[in-house]
């Protein structure tokens, strides 16, 4: 009861008191209270797991298994179901500690035991077997056994369909939850059509349940709606996706109004998602209003939980996005204010945990600089770009594939800013470094980085010409033309840039140039928050037992924010 309303610590205290009481009574009547000790240990293990105390949870789960194993040896058949349950909980504990092979082996035993029980009495043991199959699915998934993971979950769904047919009203909620889980798993397995079908069935089931009982499974219904919105967006169906996301927001509003301490974080996250989706649909004014509400929610969470960095990180990402969309609407002063606050928050986070927050800090610096440039605050922009470059240099040492492109892009932008400040020699040197970085990237992946390499060459040629280094500018201009000619057959949208490069090469490089304006190749919105999302696409916990979320694969766009 206490755990269900978010008071897990209080629930754990009571469970530990109950365990201590049964340990004392075990000495008097070991057969009766030995089983109760094992049951109490199971409860303690589950609650410890929910609180993230996995080591202690594992100790409790192992002791419960040992007790049930001994009871089953002494009294065969009496505690078989409880023994299987304790094995299932032990599997979860092992998995959360990264001991995936042991978790899988333990889960297989639990399922095997319960299959025997199922043959004796389907309705008594079907729901539990489905739970253990769900755990088995997760164990297979973590080891990369995708087909086995899907198969175990589909078997759990078949069991629940059968249970729901014979006992209407009792199992539809669990079935809806399993269908949502299956959709997540199918999507990660590269089966999007089946995933969309499964999550659609899950949403329909939850909607039917809510119509019968408005307060029923509200949070799980919202989760399914959010997953459905994601799948619809991937299929290009933006209008129904937006409708599903709005419905999820409405459900989270209900929950947060009733219990803000428990549900305000979810509301903030889903508002952030809705804002991103509205902006993607070209509704920037609506997106700004929604994001402002999300920021207010994150601020309230930070005020109530100042020691939880995840909320600060989420607010920093939200402000970063808010700044981007305010800038899109021409509200530059507000955009700069938002991106400045984002930089300040990421700076504080980076000081405490650089390995986690450094990439987002660099991106926030870049985004803020881009708005300062537009506002004509060039010196301030240069300072932020210089700091971003220093960060990307550090990151590129350990992960060049991920951060060398960002370093090269930032160098290119910084060269443009230096040119604005009339620091020609430094601009040329910086542009040369950008060209060198893009050259190495284009050599490895020409289709991906070739256009950026060609543009960096065009920028470099322009800066050389501005300094009066015409012969050098001609050499670089010729290489620019060669690069664009190699690219245009596959990328016809580059034809105008090839034309500009040819004209620049043909005319006097000191006058009447078609200036590329030292083009800024800024990648916007790189610093969006990943907190409160890594655990998204939550699996609902199976009745009374601890289960962890399935998470979606990371976005392929390179943006850490999984909804952009």
N, C-alpha and C positions, 0 to 999 in steps of 0.2 A: 504493500500500500504506500509506504513512505517513498520507496524507490520510484514508484509510478508518478509521483508528483514532484520528482526532482530532488528529494531529500535522501540521496543515496548514503551520505555519511551517517545520518541518523539511523537509516535502515541497517547499515553495517554494525553500528553499536549494539542495536537490539539483537542482531544475528549472533554476534560474538558473546553477548550475555547468555543467549539461549544455548550456545555451544558449551559454555562453561558449566551451565546448570546440568546439561546432559552428561558431561564428563563426570561430574560428581555422582550422579545417579547410576552411571554405568557400573560402578563398583557394587551396587546393591543388586541390580538385575541386568547383567551384561547382555543377555539375549535381546531384551526389549530396548534398552537404552543404547546398546552398541549401534543398532541401526539408526537410532535418532541422532547419535553423535555423527555418524557418516552423513546423514541428511543435512545436519547443521553445517558440517564442513563444506558440503556442496554449495549451500546458500552463501556461506562466507566467501568461497572461491569466486562465485559469480559476481558478488558485489565488489570484491577487491579488483576484479578484472574491469568492471565498469568505471572504477576510480583510477585505473591506470597503474595499479600496484601489482604488476604481473608476477613478480618474483614471489611475493607472499601468496598470491592467488594460486600459483603453481604448487606451493607446498601444501596448501589446504586441499587442492584437487587430488594430489597424489595420495595424501593420507585417506581421503574419502574412498578412492579406488582400492587401496589396500584393505580397508575395513570391509567394504562390500565383497571383495574377492574372498576374504576369510569367512564372512557370513554365508556366502554362497557355497563355499566348500563344506561348511558345517551343516548347512540346511539347504540342500540343492533345490532350486526352483523357487525358493521363497523370496529371494532378493534379486532375481535375474534382471528385472526391468530397472531397478534402481542402480544395479551394477553398470548396465548399459548407459544410463544417464550420466553416471559419474565419469565414465570413459569419454563421453561426448564433451563434458565440461573440461576434462583434462586435455582433450585435443585442442579446444579453444585456447586454453592457457599456454600450451606448447607453441601454438601458431603465433600467438601474440609476442612470444619471446624469440621468434625467428627460427624455431626448431621445426621446420616444415615437414621434414621426412618423418620424424617421430609423431607429429600431429596427424599425418596421413595414416600411418600404421595404426595408431590408436583409434582413429575415426572408423577405419575399415572394420576393426573388431567390434565396435559399438553397433555398427549397421548389421554386421553378420549375426550378432546375438539377437537383435530386435527382429530380423527377418524370421527367425524361428518362432518368436512370440507372435508375430503377425499371422503366421499360418494357423495358430491356435485360436486367435481372437482378433479379427481385423479391426473392429471398431474400438476395441480397448487400446490397441497399440499402434494404429495407423498414424495418428497425429504425431506421436513421438518418433516413429520411424521417419516421417517426413522431415522432422527437425534434424535428425541425425544425418539424413541425406543432404540436407542443406549445409551442415558443417562439413560433410565429406566433399561437397562441391567446392566449398571455399578452399579446403586443403588442396584439392587437385588444381584449382585455379592458381594458387600461389606457387605451385611447382611447374606451371606452364602446361598442365594437362587439360587443354581447353575442351576437347571432345568429352573427356570423362567428367569434367565439371558440369558441362551442359547436360549430359546424360543423367547424372545424379539429381540435378535440379528438376529435370523433366519428370523423373520418376516421382519425386516429391509432389509435383503438381498433379500427376495422375492420381495419386493417393488422395489428395485433397478434393479433387473433382468427385471422386467416388464417395468420400465422406459427405461432401456438400449435397450430393443427390439424395442420400439416405437421411440426412439430418439438416434440412433447410434452415438457414438462419444461424447455424453454429460454426460453419467453417468458411463462409464466403470471405471473411476478412483475411484469414490466413492465405487463402487461395489468391486473393488480390495482391497480397504482399509478395508471394512467391513469383507471381507473374511479373511484377515490377523487377524483382531480382533477376529473373530470366532475361528480361529486356536488356538490363545492364550487361549481363554476361554475353548475350548474343552480339551486342554492339561491339564489345571488346574483341569478339571473335571475328569481326568483319562480316556480320550477317545483318545489315541494317533493316532490310525489309521485314525479316522475322522479328527483329527487336521492336520495330514500330508497331507491329501487329500485337505483340505481347503486352507492351505498355498500354496500348489502346484498350485491350481487354481488361487490364488492371484498373485503368481509370474508370471504365464503364462499371466495373464491379464496385469500386469505392463510391461512385456517384449513386448507384442503386442503394447501397448500404446507408449513405448519408440521407437519402430521401426518406428512408424508413426510420432513421435514428439520427437526427441532425448533429448530435455531439460525438458521433461514433468515428473513431480513427481519423480525426481531422488532420493530424500531422502526417500520417502515412499517405492520406489522399493527396495532400499538397506535394509530397515528395514525388508521387507518381505523376502528377501534373507537370512538375518541373522537368522530369525525365522526358515526358511526352513532348513538351515544348522544345527540348534540345533535339530530339529525334526528328521532329517536324521541320525545325530549322535546317538540319542537315539535308533534308529532302527538298529544300527550297520552298516549303509551304509556310511562309512567314505569317500570314493572317491567322490561321488556326493556331500556330505556335504562340502568337501574341495573346490570343484569347486564353489559351491554357495557362500562360504565365500570369496573366491578370487574375485568373481564378485562384491560382496558388497564392498570390499576394493577399487576396481577400481572406483565404483560410488562415494564413499566418497572422493577419491582423486580429482575427478572432482569438487565436491562441495567445498572442502577445497582450491583448487587452485583458484576458482572464488571468494570465500568469506571466508578467513581463520578465521576472527573474529567470524563468526557464526558456521562454520562447522569443525574447527580443532579438537575440543574435540571429536566429533563423529569419526573422522578419527583415532585419538589415541586409542579410545576404540576398534574399529573394528580391528585395527592392533594387539592390545593385544589379542583379541579373536583368530585371525588367528595364532598368534604365539603359543598360547596354543594348538590349534588344530594340527598344524604342529608337535609340540613336541610329542603330543599324538600319532601321526602317525609314530613316529620314525625318523622324519626329524629335528633333533636338530639343525643342522647347519643352515637350512633355518629359523627355529624358532628364532634363535639368531639374525639373520639379521633383521627380522621383528620386534622383540621386541626392538632392538636398535633404530629402527626408531620410534616406539611408545614412547620410553623414550625421544627421542629428541623432539617429539611433545608435550609431557607433560611438558618438561622444558620450551618450548616456551610459553605454556599456563600459567605456573607459573610466568614467567617473565612479561607477559602482565597483569596477574591478581594475584598479590601477596597476596591479601586478600581473595582468594577463596581456602579454605582448601581441597576441593574435588580434585583439581588437584594435590596437594602435596600427598594426600593419594593414588591417582591413580599411581603416579610415584613411590611411595614406594612399592606398590604391583608389579608393572612392574619390578622394579629392583630386587625384591625378586625372581620372576620367572626367570628373566635373569640369576641370580646367580645360580639357580638350574640347568638350562640347560647348562650353561658354565661348571659347575662341571661335568655334565654327559659326556661332550666331553673331560674332562681332562684338561680344561683350568682353572686351580685352582686359579692362581693369579688374573685373571679377575673375576672369580666367587666370590672370597673373597672381591674384591673391590666393586662389585655390591651389595653384601649382607651387607657390612659395610655401604654403603650409604643408603640402605633400613632401617637399624637399626637407623641411625641418623635421618632420616626423620620421622620415627614412634615415636622416642623419643620426637621430637619436637611437633608432633601432640598429643601425650599422655599427655604432660604437659598442653596443652590447653583444651583438652576434653578427660579425662581419660576414662569416661564411654563408649565412642565410640571406642577409638583406643587401649585400653589396651590389648585386646586379640591378635590383630595383631602385636603389639609391642613384646609381649612375644614370639609369633611364629617366628618373624623375628630374635629375639635373639637366639632362638634355631637353626634356619637354619644357621645363621652365625657361631655359635659354631660348628656345624657339619663340616663345611668346614675348620675351624681352626684346628680341630682334625686331619682331613686328611692331612693337611699341616704340622702337627707336632707342631703346636703352642698351646700346651696343656694348659699352664697357662692362656692364653687369653680365650681359650674355656671355661675353668672352671669359669672364671669371668662372662661370658655371660650366662652360664647355671645357675649360682647362682642367677643372676638377674632375669632370666626367672622363676625360682622356686618361688621367692618372689612374682612375679606378679601373677602366677597361684594360689598361696595360697590365695591371696586377692580375685581372681575371684571365686575360689571354695567355699568360704564362702557363697556367695549369690546364686551361681548356680553350685552345686556339680555335677549334672548329666552331665553338659556340660564340666566342667573343671577339675574334679577329674581325669579322664583318662589322660588328658594332663599333669597334675601335676605328676601323677605316672610315666608316660613315661619319663618326664624330670628328675625326681629323678633317674630313672634307668640309663639314659645317664650320669648323673652327677656322679653316683657311678663308672661307667666305667672310666670316666675322672680322678676321684680321685685315682683310682687304677693305672692309667698310671703315676700319679704324686707320686706314692709310699706312699700315705696317706691311709694305709690300714684300720686303725680303723675308720676313717671318711667314707671311702668307704663302710665298712660293715654297719655302722649305717644308711647311706643313702639308701643302698640296702634294709635294713630291713624296712625302711619307705615305700619304693616303693612296697615291698611285702605286707605290711599291706593295702596299698591303693588298690592294685590290688585284694587282697583277698575279700575286701568288694564289689568291682565291680563285681567280678566273682560270688559271692554269689547271686547277684541280676540278672545278665545276663551271665550265664556260657558260652553260645555259643559265645557271643561277646567278653568277656574279659577273658575267661578261658585260651586261648593260651598265652596271655600276662602274666597272673598270673603264669602259669607254667614256662615261660621263666624267669620271675623275680626270681622265686625260684631257678632255675638253676644258675643264676648269683650269687645269695646270697650264695648258697652252694660253688661255686667256690671261692668266696672271703673269706669265712670262712676257707676253706682249705688252701688258700694262707697264712693266718695268723696263721696256725698251730692248728686251732680249729677243729680238725678232728671229734670228737664225734658230735659236733653241725652240722658240714657239712654233716655227715651221716644222721642225723635226717632230715635235710632239703632236702637232696638228695632223701630220701625215699618218702617224700611228693611230690617231683617233679615227681617221677615215677608214683605215684598214680594219680596225676593230668593228666599226659599225657595219662595214660591208660583209664581214663574216657573220654578223648576227641577223641581218635583215631578212634573209631567206626564211628563217624559222620564226622571226618576230617582226612582223610587218609594221607594227606600231612604232618601230624605231626609225622608219623612213624619214620622218620630219627632222629627226636629230642628225641623220646622215646628211640630209640636205644642208642643214645649218653648218655642219662640220666642213662640208665641201666649199660652201660659200666663204667661210672664214679663212680657209686655206687659199682660196683663189684671190681674195682682195687684199689690199694693204692691211697687214695685221695691226698696224698702229691706228688706223682710222676706219670708220664705217663697218666695224665688226658686228656680226650678229652675236651679241653677247649672250653666253649661257648664264650670265649673272652668277657665275661661280655657283652653280646649282646646288642647293641644299638637299641632300638625300635623306632627310631625317625620317626615321621610323617612329611614328607617333604611338603613344599609348603602350610603350614597352614596359611600364612599371606598374601595371595593375596588380592588385592584391591577389595572392594565392591562398591567403588564410581563410578559414571558415568554408573552404571549398574542397580542400584536399580530402576532407572527410565527407564530402557531399556525395550524393547518390547513396545515402545511407541504407543499409539493410535494416529493416525493422527487426527487433529481437524476437525470436520465437518464444512462445509463452513460457515465461519463467526461466528462460535460459539465455545465456549471454551469447550474442552474435555480433560480429563486427561488420562495418559498412563495406559494400563493394564500391570501388571508386572507378571512375571512368579513366580511359587513357588520357594523357596530357594532350593539350591542343597541339596540332601539327604546325600551327602558324608561328610558333616561337614565343607567343605571348603567354605569360604564366596564368592569365585569367582564363578559366576554361569556358567562359560563356562568350568570349569575344572572337 
